[in-house]
Amino acid sequence: MQLKYLIIAALASAASAQNLTSVLSGNSNLTQLNTYVSLFPQLVSQLSSASNITLLAPSNAAFSKLLNSSAAAGLANNTAEIQAILTYHVLNGTYPASAITNNMFIPTMLNNASYSNVTGGQVVEAGKSGSSVIFTSGLKMESTVTTANVNFTGGIIHIIDTVLTPPLNVSTTAVDANLTSLTGALTMANLVSTVDTTPELTIFAPNNAAFQNIGSATGNLSTAQLTSVLEYHVIKGAVGYSSTLKNGTSLQTLGGANVTITINNGTVFVNSAKVLIPDVLVANGVVHVIDNVLNPNATSIAPNPTASTQPVAFSGASSATMVPFTSGQPTPTMTLGGGLAGTTGGTTASSAAAGGAKSSSSKAAAAAAWPMKTGAVGVGALFGAGVAWMAV
């Protein structure tokens, strides 16, 4: 009897010890992923020899959704972007579905400086919605696990229903989040390059309504004063995801003055500004959308957590008819939650970013905003063929 159990255990162990190539090629729902991964022999070798990893494997339907979007055209001749997408789906560590809890930020293998400017590799957010495991990537794009805990020799595979979106830079993300007042102010203050390229940032990003609420004061700000205000929203050298922010913490900003974090019944405030949308992942850190513009000359202002709205931090300022700094700014091409494949999510988040205004986003591809690099003919032909196939 004992021998029988040993044989069963040995067979079970052998069955669960398939290498990654065998698992991908043997799963009829992962044939497209297997095809794309095989285009990069170095990546295949890296994944095959890796241990203690979790692969978030887009299903054939997930790739079909991608190929049916304008993202496919943007990716057709850009092998660097394709490889960035693939490596972003590999988590450092083994995470069975049972180990996933809300507000987990898990480092991935994406550490190419063109796409990730955070220590330890770009992260993906993991959490649960009921019994479903959800992974949230750039632009708050959600991917749901459809098949969990497929074992292979290097770790675990979770099959997901949507291709992850690698986080974009701050300025592009701000436009797509309908934070056009912020992007206009950053442009006017010559801070776009600073927020896009400085590593390890946490940015508290006022929505358009926040700027509009102090509209009477914005026209009187000199460039130096506007720079000081904007720098007061940026924390340098620390990526503060919502799960790491602590009540009462004082954080030094890019301009030198400190902001104070208050957490009341799960609601996060920075000074007196309420966080409306937490954890918008960007290439060099994280953005939290807030409902008030912070004032570096009013650092001690505290929130009233029981109030439905907080007073503005600029004494004497009043609302303007027009949203400041938005003239000449790009029209959003996506909404938060629209992500790479151009799905229909994200309206609520983008509406909150706008301050309640309806977004005019069109759900186009995020890939067009990524750094453009020379691609291989084979990959271009593959994605081109995919587009043509989907159009039939």
Legacy VTK file of the C-alpha trace (Angstrom):
# vtk DataFile Version 3.0
C-alpha trace
ASCII
DATASET POLYDATA
POINTS 392 float
0.000 0.000 0.000
2.806 2.387 0.893
4.503 1.634 -2.446
1.262 2.504 -4.234
1.139 5.924 -2.559
4.792 6.535 -3.385
4.138 5.734 -7.046
1.101 8.040 -7.114
3.109 10.812 -5.466
5.939 10.348 -7.962
3.533 10.481 -10.905
1.882 13.602 -9.495
5.257 15.240 -9.038
6.265 14.395 -12.594
2.985 15.733 -13.944
3.480 19.032 -12.169
7.121 19.332 -13.220
6.614 20.195 -16.888
8.878 22.952 -18.144
7.421 26.223 -19.356
7.767 25.441 -23.056
5.877 22.203 -22.627
3.080 23.852 -20.663
2.635 26.672 -23.186
2.762 24.408 -26.223
0.450 21.887 -24.598
-2.281 24.335 -23.598
-4.708 25.102 -26.443
-5.631 28.403 -24.788
-2.047 29.709 -24.837
-0.968 29.073 -28.426
-0.644 32.777 -29.277
1.443 33.492 -26.188
3.683 30.561 -27.088
4.114 31.989 -30.589
5.048 35.472 -29.387
7.413 34.285 -26.660
9.213 32.027 -29.150
10.148 35.117 -31.197
12.609 36.045 -28.455
15.051 33.146 -27.890
16.874 35.009 -25.127
13.600 35.521 -23.258
12.691 31.850 -23.743
16.042 30.844 -22.279
15.651 33.262 -19.378
12.170 32.026 -18.513
13.058 28.369 -18.968
15.941 28.617 -16.492
14.119 30.868 -14.010
12.732 29.643 -10.724
10.258 31.097 -8.262
8.325 33.139 -10.815
4.657 33.654 -11.638
3.667 34.023 -15.277
0.497 35.955 -16.023
-0.359 34.310 -19.322
-2.770 36.144 -21.635
-5.203 33.746 -23.231
-5.757 33.508 -26.975
-8.867 35.656 -26.471
-6.777 38.277 -24.675
-4.369 38.483 -27.609
-7.261 38.584 -30.057
-8.613 41.569 -28.164
-5.207 43.228 -28.482
-4.891 42.411 -32.176
-8.349 43.808 -32.805
-7.304 47.186 -31.407
-5.200 49.978 -32.865
-2.446 48.887 -30.476
-1.481 46.117 -32.904
-0.547 48.632 -35.585
1.552 50.569 -33.074
3.389 47.412 -32.020
3.916 45.886 -35.446
7.456 47.200 -35.925
8.512 47.625 -32.321
10.107 44.533 -30.861
11.221 46.436 -27.761
7.612 47.205 -26.868
6.508 43.631 -27.505
9.288 42.268 -25.309
8.449 44.845 -22.629
4.850 43.622 -22.640
5.929 39.998 -22.315
8.438 40.582 -19.486
5.864 42.696 -17.639
3.769 39.528 -17.341
6.460 37.731 -15.309
6.277 38.294 -11.545
9.312 37.903 -9.327
8.089 35.306 -6.844
5.581 32.487 -6.759
2.070 33.736 -6.022
-0.686 31.103 -5.980
-4.185 32.522 -6.127
-4.664 31.808 -2.430
-1.746 34.137 -1.589
-3.262 37.167 -3.324
-4.754 39.848 -1.092
-5.861 43.372 -1.906
-3.353 46.164 -2.590
-0.364 43.969 -3.307
2.256 45.601 -5.538
4.402 42.864 -7.032
7.675 43.509 -8.921
7.955 42.060 -12.411
10.833 41.221 -14.727
10.293 44.502 -16.607
13.373 46.519 -15.655
14.381 48.020 -18.994
15.008 51.706 -18.192
12.950 52.781 -21.224
9.845 51.362 -19.569
10.673 51.092 -15.875
12.457 53.627 -13.702
11.738 52.085 -10.310
14.004 49.915 -8.186
13.421 46.172 -8.401
11.400 46.136 -11.612
8.092 47.661 -12.643
5.181 46.473 -10.522
1.687 45.192 -11.162
-1.068 45.568 -8.571
-2.787 42.409 -7.383
-6.065 42.097 -5.531
-9.385 40.314 -5.320
-12.944 41.117 -6.291
-15.099 38.558 -4.586
-13.536 35.237 -5.480
-11.827 36.589 -8.617
-8.132 37.474 -8.696
-7.494 40.773 -10.483
-4.211 42.253 -11.717
-4.151 45.997 -12.427
-1.520 47.482 -14.713
-0.856 50.834 -16.395
-3.809 53.206 -16.834
-5.706 51.129 -14.217
-6.261 48.346 -16.757
-7.721 45.265 -15.049
-6.975 41.682 -16.036
-8.926 38.837 -14.445
-7.491 35.388 -13.810
-9.588 32.841 -15.673
-7.476 29.766 -14.853
-5.292 29.818 -11.746
-2.348 27.802 -10.456
-1.049 25.992 -13.520
2.222 24.527 -12.257
5.510 24.335 -14.156
9.082 23.694 -13.070
9.858 27.390 -12.531
6.737 28.354 -10.618
3.071 29.065 -11.369
1.021 30.272 -14.334
-2.233 32.215 -14.089
-4.151 32.572 -17.357
-5.630 36.084 -17.683
-8.292 37.576 -19.921
-6.563 40.832 -20.908
-3.004 41.720 -21.889
-1.373 43.889 -19.233
-0.499 47.500 -20.092
3.042 48.507 -19.076
2.857 51.840 -17.213
3.523 54.906 -19.364
5.385 58.061 -18.425
3.778 60.646 -16.153
2.826 63.221 -18.775
1.190 60.694 -21.105
-0.630 59.037 -18.223
-1.850 62.437 -17.000
-3.346 63.234 -20.400
-5.064 59.853 -20.627
-6.374 60.286 -17.072
-7.898 63.605 -18.210
-5.552 65.562 -15.918
-5.081 68.104 -18.681
-4.882 71.070 -16.319
-1.929 69.422 -14.601
-0.163 68.636 -17.877
-0.642 72.244 -19.010
0.772 73.559 -15.735
3.745 71.183 -15.959
4.421 72.392 -19.496
4.236 76.046 -18.450
6.654 75.410 -15.572
9.054 73.349 -17.737
8.659 70.345 -15.432
7.483 67.715 -17.920
10.950 66.225 -18.377
11.506 66.261 -14.612
8.403 64.235 -13.795
8.868 61.913 -16.776
12.515 60.985 -16.188
13.227 61.311 -12.449
13.263 57.828 -10.872
11.261 56.769 -7.842
8.465 59.352 -7.703
5.158 59.620 -5.880
2.933 62.303 -7.373
-0.252 63.689 -5.846
-2.023 64.905 -8.971
-4.845 67.468 -8.640
-7.740 66.837 -10.984
-9.070 69.482 -13.361
-11.789 70.525 -10.919
-9.152 71.165 -8.255
-7.357 73.636 -10.496
-10.649 75.193 -11.542
-11.591 75.710 -7.882
-8.577 78.020 -7.424
-8.881 79.499 -10.907
-8.847 83.095 -9.693
-5.376 82.574 -8.202
-3.712 80.695 -11.055
-3.526 83.659 -13.418
-1.468 85.629 -10.887
1.179 82.965 -10.371
4.629 83.647 -11.769
6.515 80.753 -13.371
8.619 80.429 -10.214
5.505 80.336 -8.013
3.794 77.790 -10.271
6.935 75.657 -10.176
6.950 75.810 -6.384
3.291 74.737 -6.233
3.792 71.816 -8.617
6.984 70.613 -6.915
5.017 70.484 -3.673
2.983 67.646 -5.196
6.006 65.451 -5.983
7.799 63.117 -3.570
11.258 62.167 -4.855
13.090 58.978 -3.957
10.123 57.039 -2.568
7.325 55.239 -4.395
4.374 55.442 -2.038
1.736 52.934 -3.080
-1.497 53.192 -1.098
-0.640 50.100 0.924
2.595 51.702 2.139
1.213 55.118 3.112
0.865 55.450 6.881
-1.324 57.753 8.935
0.614 60.747 10.268
3.584 60.275 7.952
5.381 63.442 6.865
6.923 63.277 3.382
9.443 65.701 1.917
8.527 67.040 -1.497
10.669 67.947 -4.475
10.587 71.597 -3.402
11.747 70.795 0.134
8.560 71.393 2.135
6.699 68.470 3.718
3.201 67.100 3.212
1.308 65.077 5.825
-0.622 61.866 5.197
-3.893 61.334 7.070
-5.835 58.081 6.828
-9.351 58.027 8.244
-11.542 54.939 7.882
-9.591 53.909 4.808
-9.788 57.330 3.122
-6.391 58.853 2.383
-5.704 62.582 2.574
-2.534 64.485 1.758
-2.701 67.694 3.796
-6.374 68.564 3.229
-6.679 66.982 -0.235
-8.579 63.718 -0.574
-7.200 60.917 -2.719
-9.875 60.141 -5.315
-8.008 57.591 -7.450
-5.093 55.785 -5.803
-2.250 53.884 -7.398
-2.141 54.926 -11.031
1.079 53.176 -12.020
3.585 55.149 -14.106
6.986 54.214 -15.512
8.870 55.886 -12.670
6.524 55.426 -9.726
2.919 56.049 -8.837
0.307 58.808 -9.166
-2.569 59.437 -6.761
-5.318 61.728 -8.097
-6.479 64.281 -5.499
-9.337 66.777 -5.248
-7.394 69.872 -4.132
-4.302 71.759 -5.231
-1.715 71.713 -2.430
-0.155 74.978 -1.259
3.524 75.012 -0.199
2.719 78.097 1.901
-0.014 76.256 3.819
1.747 73.093 4.929
-0.112 72.692 8.217
-3.612 72.601 6.743
-5.428 69.431 7.847
-8.521 67.670 6.509
-11.945 67.449 8.052
-12.684 63.776 7.313
-16.387 64.165 8.105
-16.897 66.938 5.551
-18.072 66.064 2.044
-15.622 68.562 0.523
-12.496 70.262 1.793
-11.796 74.014 1.553
-9.197 75.125 -0.972
-5.661 75.584 0.326
-5.256 79.016 -1.277
-6.846 81.664 0.903
-9.168 83.968 -1.005
-9.093 81.916 -4.203
-12.366 81.307 -6.021
-13.545 79.116 -8.863
-13.052 80.100 -12.490
-15.408 79.534 -15.401
-12.692 77.942 -17.523
-10.331 75.174 -16.411
-6.844 76.715 -16.099
-3.819 75.605 -18.142
-5.804 73.391 -20.532
-5.426 75.547 -23.652
-3.503 73.675 -26.328
-3.285 70.452 -24.351
-3.762 67.111 -26.144
-7.157 65.468 -26.134
-7.154 62.250 -24.089
-6.945 59.177 -26.303
-7.983 56.741 -23.572
-9.662 56.593 -20.203
-8.289 55.039 -17.059
-9.200 51.390 -17.324
-9.268 51.580 -21.134
-5.705 50.350 -21.256
-3.796 48.780 -24.089
-6.549 46.773 -25.671
-9.076 49.594 -25.748
-11.792 47.936 -23.694
-14.781 49.737 -22.258
-13.724 50.079 -18.629
-12.466 53.098 -16.773
-15.213 55.672 -17.216
-15.681 56.196 -13.478
-11.989 56.660 -12.790
-11.438 59.091 -15.636
-14.561 61.010 -14.683
-13.198 61.367 -11.153
-9.886 62.543 -12.568
-11.717 65.204 -14.507
-13.593 66.229 -11.401
-16.881 64.784 -12.538
-16.728 65.999 -16.115
-17.435 63.503 -18.840
-14.287 62.327 -20.600
-14.021 62.591 -24.375
-11.533 59.734 -24.599
-11.652 57.430 -27.590
-9.997 54.270 -26.170
-7.128 54.175 -28.680
-3.950 52.224 -28.021
-1.426 53.053 -25.346
1.354 51.596 -27.475
1.491 54.697 -29.648
2.703 56.706 -26.668
5.619 54.418 -25.870
9.200 55.084 -27.036
9.427 54.045 -30.664
12.213 51.603 -31.546
13.249 49.725 -34.678
11.485 46.380 -34.977
12.084 43.138 -36.796
10.302 42.242 -40.011
9.143 38.927 -38.571
7.357 40.541 -35.655
5.846 43.213 -37.866
4.563 40.586 -40.237
3.139 38.586 -37.344
1.225 41.510 -35.853
0.244 42.717 -39.316
-1.097 39.263 -40.089
-2.921 39.286 -36.783
-4.634 42.537 -37.660
-5.595 41.249 -41.087
-6.853 37.982 -39.602
-9.001 39.793 -37.070
-10.449 41.992 -39.814
-11.721 39.013 -41.804
LINES 1 393
392 0 1 2 3 4 5 6 7 8 9 10 11 12 13 14 15 16 17 18 19 20 21 22 23 24 25 26 27 28 29 30 31 32 33 34 35 36 37 38 39 40 41 42 43 44 45 46 47 48 49 50 51 52 53 54 55 56 57 58 59 60 61 62 63 64 65 66 67 68 69 70 71 72 73 74 75 76 77 78 79 80 81 82 83 84 85 86 87 88 89 90 91 92 93 94 95 96 97 98 99 100 101 102 103 104 105 106 107 108 109 110 111 112 113 114 115 116 117 118 119 120 121 122 123 124 125 126 127 128 129 130 131 132 133 134 135 136 137 138 139 140 141 142 143 144 145 146 147 148 149 150 151 152 153 154 155 156 157 158 159 160 161 162 163 164 165 166 167 168 169 170 171 172 173 174 175 176 177 178 179 180 181 182 183 184 185 186 187 188 189 190 191 192 193 194 195 196 197 198 199 200 201 202 203 204 205 206 207 208 209 210 211 212 213 214 215 216 217 218 219 220 221 222 223 224 225 226 227 228 229 230 231 232 233 234 235 236 237 238 239 240 241 242 243 244 245 246 247 248 249 250 251 252 253 254 255 256 257 258 259 260 261 262 263 264 265 266 267 268 269 270 271 272 273 274 275 276 277 278 279 280 281 282 283 284 285 286 287 288 289 290 291 292 293 294 295 296 297 298 299 300 301 302 303 304 305 306 307 308 309 310 311 312 313 314 315 316 317 318 319 320 321 322 323 324 325 326 327 328 329 330 331 332 333 334 335 336 337 338 339 340 341 342 343 344 345 346 347 348 349 350 351 352 353 354 355 356 357 358 359 360 361 362 363 364 365 366 367 368 369 370 371 372 373 374 375 376 377 378 379 380 381 382 383 384 385 386 387 388 389 390 391
